[in-house]
């Protein structure tokens, strides 16, 4: 996005920094950071999408536009040390405060989320189920379903996500090229509502590997892994965000219906009550286990999970009510 300011070397660094879209007050910056924290927290959980948070908080299209601002022109100016010229074109303030929030959440919450999902799986997934169920409603009610194309794309998205989240996590290599590819695929899922980057990592067999790396990010080997993974994320964002922005501009109703369907179909993965079933074995050695959803047994044990589901629903409804003006939400 071109700024109204000319990238003149005589302008101040502050003017260059303030030239492009982004928060213009400490209050707006803090609000954007909080949304980033919510996105980062969501993306540490397999099955919960940071893109969903961006969508219901009204910054989804701003996020895509900001990512698109990192183009060849900006990169060229940075390489030529034309920092001011680059800053006038890059959505610097938006990306800075959003990704500060995302980074803080990912680094600080990765271990906590892993512990909660291991020690308290049913209550934790119940909260997430309520969050995503309400998010599906919040986004879906903005879509006009009178068109046959819109309806068909909604069901296509739901079926695609339902089948995708049923895949069994694979055993994959820990080589740098595969880590790079994992970052590309995970970041594409992160900006899609309903598809979790963490879950894509789970399918690729890299979720626990990346989480363990983030727990100790300053070890030399871990730092290299994080750099390779981040490079893959950057490459994925550069291409996929432009495609998604183009589709939203040209085919908004059907794209939004498809994204809503993705959110609905992903609920299969987030259902709290599961049991493991063996799907392959040789002799007495189990090779592959797969989880399947089951209905919970009636009883007092359901009080806490159902209460947390309702808390999740209430949080999303409240968030939509107090967030950005409704006109910022895609329709």
C-alpha positions in Angstrom: 0.0 0.0 0.0 1.4 3.3 -1.1 1.6 6.0 1.5 0.8 9.7 1.0 4.3 10.5 2.2 7.1 10.6 -0.3 10.0 8.4 0.9 12.2 11.5 1.0 15.4 11.2 3.1 14.6 14.5 4.7 11.5 13.2 6.5 12.0 12.1 10.1 12.0 8.4 11.1 8.9 9.1 13.2 7.0 10.5 10.2 8.0 7.4 8.1 6.9 5.1 11.0 3.5 6.9 11.3 2.9 7.0 7.5 1.2 3.7 7.0 -1.9 2.1 8.6 -1.8 1.0 12.2 -2.6 2.2 15.7 -2.1 5.9 16.4 -2.5 6.0 20.1 -1.2 3.9 23.1 -4.8 2.7 23.7 -5.1 1.4 20.1 -1.7 -0.2 20.2 -2.6 -2.0 23.5 -5.8 -3.2 22.0 -4.0 -4.6 18.9 -1.5 -6.3 21.1 -4.2 -7.9 23.1 -5.8 -9.2 19.9 -2.4 -10.6 19.0 -2.1 -12.3 22.3 -5.5 -13.9 21.7 -4.4 -15.0 18.2 -1.1 -16.4 19.5 -2.9 -18.3 22.4 -5.3 -19.8 19.9 -2.5 -20.9 17.6 -0.8 -22.9 20.3 -3.8 -25.2 20.5 -4.3 -28.0 17.9 -7.8 -27.3 16.5 -8.2 -23.6 17.4 -7.4 -21.0 14.7 -5.8 -17.6 15.2 -7.5 -16.6 11.9 -10.8 -17.1 13.7 -9.8 -14.6 16.4 -8.7 -12.1 13.8 -12.0 -12.5 12.0 -14.3 -12.0 15.0 -12.2 -9.1 16.4 -12.6 -7.2 13.1 -8.9 -7.2 12.0 -8.9 -10.0 9.5 -8.7 -8.0 6.3 -6.3 -5.5 7.9 -4.1 -8.5 8.7 -4.1 -9.7 5.1 -3.4 -6.2 3.8 -0.5 -5.8 6.3 1.0 -9.1 5.2 0.7 -8.1 1.5 2.6 -4.8 2.3 5.7 -6.9 2.7 6.5 -7.0 -1.0 9.5 -6.9 -3.3 9.6 -3.0 -3.2 9.8 -3.0 0.6 12.4 -5.7 0.8 14.5 -3.9 -1.9 14.4 -0.7 0.0 15.5 -2.4 3.2 18.4 -4.1 1.4 19.5 -0.7 0.0 19.2 0.7 3.6 16.4 3.0 2.6 14.7 2.4 5.9 12.5 5.4 5.8 11.3 4.6 2.3 10.5 1.1 3.4 8.6 2.1 6.5 6.3 4.4 4.5 5.1 1.4 2.5 5.1 -1.3 5.2 2.2 -1.5 7.6 4.8 -1.3 10.3 2.8 -0.3 13.3 0.0 -2.8 12.7 2.4 -5.7 12.2 4.7 -4.7 15.1 2.1 -4.5 17.8 0.1 -7.5 16.5 3.1 -9.7 16.3 4.5 -8.6 19.7 1.2 -9.9 21.1 1.4 -13.1 19.1 5.0 -13.8 20.1 4.4 -13.1 23.8 1.5 -15.6 23.8 3.3 -18.3 21.8 6.4 -18.2 23.9 4.7 -17.9 27.3 1.7 -20.1 26.7 3.1 -23.0 24.7 4.1 -25.0 27.8 0.9 -24.0 29.7 -1.4 -25.2 26.9 0.6 -28.4 26.5 0.1 -29.1 30.3 -3.6 -28.3 30.3 -4.3 -30.5 27.3 -2.4 -33.3 28.9 -3.6 -32.9 32.5 -7.1 -31.6 32.0 -8.1 -32.6 28.4 -11.9 -32.6 28.8 -12.3 -29.3 30.6 -9.8 -27.6 28.3 -11.3 -28.9 25.1 -14.8 -28.0 26.4 -13.8 -24.4 26.7 -12.3 -24.4 23.2 -15.4 -26.1 21.8 -17.6 -23.3 23.1 -15.2 -20.7 21.7 -15.2 -22.2 18.2 -18.9 -23.0 18.2 -19.8 -19.4 19.1 -17.2 -18.1 16.6 -18.9 -20.1 13.8 -22.2 -18.4 14.7 -20.6 -15.0 14.9 -19.0 -15.2 11.5 -21.7 -17.3 9.8 -24.6 -15.0 10.6 -22.9 -12.3 8.5 -23.1 -14.5 5.4 -26.1 -14.4 3.0 -27.1 -18.0 2.3 -29.7 -17.3 -0.4 -27.3 -18.2 -3.2 -26.9 -21.8 -4.2 -23.1 -21.2 -4.6 -22.9 -19.8 -1.1 -24.7 -22.8 0.4 -22.6 -25.3 -1.6 -19.3 -23.6 -0.6 -20.4 -23.6 3.1 -21.0 -27.4 2.9 -17.8 -27.9 0.9 -15.8 -26.1 3.6 -17.4 -28.0 6.4 -16.8 -31.4 4.7 -13.2 -30.5 3.9 -12.4 -29.5 7.4 -14.3 -32.5 8.9 -12.2 -34.9 6.8 -8.9 -33.1 7.3 -9.1 -33.0 11.1 -9.8 -36.8 11.0 -6.4 -37.5 9.6 -3.9 -39.5 11.7 -0.7 -37.6 12.7 2.2 -38.8 10.6 5.7 -39.7 11.6 8.0 -37.3 9.7 11.7 -36.3 9.5 13.2 -33.5 11.6 15.3 -32.2 8.8 15.6 -28.4 8.1 13.8 -28.6 4.7 10.8 -30.4 6.2 10.7 -27.9 9.1 10.7 -25.1 6.6 7.7 -26.8 4.7 5.9 -27.4 8.0 6.2 -23.7 8.8 4.8 -22.8 5.3 1.8 -25.1 5.7 1.1 -24.2 9.4 1.1 -20.4 8.8 -1.3 -20.8 5.8 -3.7 -22.6 8.2 -3.2 -20.0 10.9 -4.7 -17.2 8.8 -7.6 -19.4 7.7 -10.5 -19.4 10.2 -11.4 -22.9 11.3 -8.0 -24.5 10.4 -5.4 -24.4 13.1 -1.7 -24.1 12.3 -1.0 -26.1 15.5 -3.2 -28.9 14.2 -1.5 -28.9 10.8 1.8 -29.4 12.7 0.1 -32.2 14.6 -0.8 -33.9 11.4 2.7 -33.4 10.1 4.1 -34.9 13.3 5.9 -31.7 14.3 3.6 -30.2 17.0 5.4 -31.6 20.0 8.8 -31.0 18.3 8.1 -27.3 17.8 6.5 -26.8 21.2 9.5 -28.4 22.9 11.8 -26.0 20.9 9.8 -23.0 21.9 10.1 -24.0 25.6 13.8 -23.4 25.3 14.2 -20.9 22.5 17.7 -19.7 23.4 19.5 -23.0 23.0 21.8 -22.7 19.9 20.2 -25.7 18.1 16.7 -24.6 19.0 17.4 -21.1 17.7 18.4 -22.5 14.3 15.2 -24.6 14.2 13.1 -21.5 15.1 14.8 -19.5 12.4 14.2 -22.2 9.7 10.6 -22.6 10.9 10.0 -18.8 10.9 11.5 -18.5 7.3 8.9 -21.1 6.2 6.2 -19.1 7.9 7.3 -16.0 6.1 7.4 -17.7 2.7 3.9 -19.1 3.3 2.5 -15.8 4.3 4.0 -14.0 1.4 2.2 -16.1 -1.2 -1.0 -17.4 0.5 -2.1 -14.1 2.0 -2.1 -12.5 -1.5 -4.2 -15.3 -2.9 -6.7 -15.1 0.0 -7.0 -11.3 -0.3 -7.6 -11.6 -4.0 -10.4 -14.2 -3.4 -12.0 -12.1 -0.8 -12.0 -9.1 -3.1 -13.5 -11.0 -6.1 -15.6 -13.7 -4.5 -16.4 -12.4 -1.0 -19.8 -14.2 -0.3 -18.7 -17.7 -1.4 -15.2 -17.3 0.3 -16.8 -16.3 3.6 -19.3 -19.1 3.3 -16.4 -21.5 2.8 -14.4 -20.1 5.7 -17.5 -20.5 7.9 -17.8 -24.1 6.8 -14.2 -24.7 7.8 -14.9 -23.5 11.3 -18.0 -25.7 11.6 -16.2 -28.8 10.3 -13.2 -28.3 12.6 -15.5 -28.9 15.6 -14.9 -32.6 15.0 -11.4 -32.2 16.3 -12.3 -30.1 19.3 -15.1 -32.4 20.7 -13.9 -33.0 24.3 -15.0 -36.6 24.7 -12.8 -39.1 22.8 -11.5 -42.6 23.0 -8.5 -44.1 21.3 -9.0 -46.9 18.8 -6.4 -49.2 17.2 -6.4 -49.0 13.4 -3.3 -51.0 12.6 -1.1 -53.6 14.3 1.4 -56.4 13.7 1.1 -59.2 16.3 0.8 -57.6 19.7 2.5 -54.3 18.8 0.2 -51.4 18.1 1.4 -49.3 15.2 -1.2 -46.6 14.9 -3.8 -45.2 17.3 -6.6 -42.9 16.3 -9.1 -40.9 18.4 -12.8 -41.0 17.8 -15.5 -38.9 19.3 -17.9 -40.5 21.8 -20.9 -39.2 23.8 -20.2 -38.5 27.5 -21.8 -40.5 30.2 -24.5 -38.6 32.1 -23.5 -37.5 35.6 -22.1 -34.7 37.7 -18.8 -34.9 35.8 -20.5 -33.0 33.0 -21.1 -29.9 35.1 -17.6 -28.4 34.7 -17.2 -29.2 30.9 -20.6 -27.8 30.0 -20.0 -24.8 32.2 -16.7 -24.1 30.4 -18.4 -24.5 27.0 -20.9 -21.8 28.1 -18.0 -19.6 29.3 -16.4 -20.0 25.8 -19.6 -19.0 24.1 -20.1 -16.0 26.4 -16.5 -14.9 25.8 -17.0 -14.8 22.0 -20.3 -13.1 22.2 -18.9 -10.5 24.5 -15.8 -10.1 22.4 -17.8 -9.5 19.3 -20.0 -7.0 21.1 -17.1 -4.9 22.4 -14.7 -5.3 19.5 -14.2 -3.1 16.4 -17.3 -1.6 14.7 -19.5 -4.2 13.1 -18.9 -2.8 9.7 -15.3 -4.0 9.9 -16.5 -7.6 10.0 -16.7 -9.3 6.6 -20.3 -9.6 5.4 
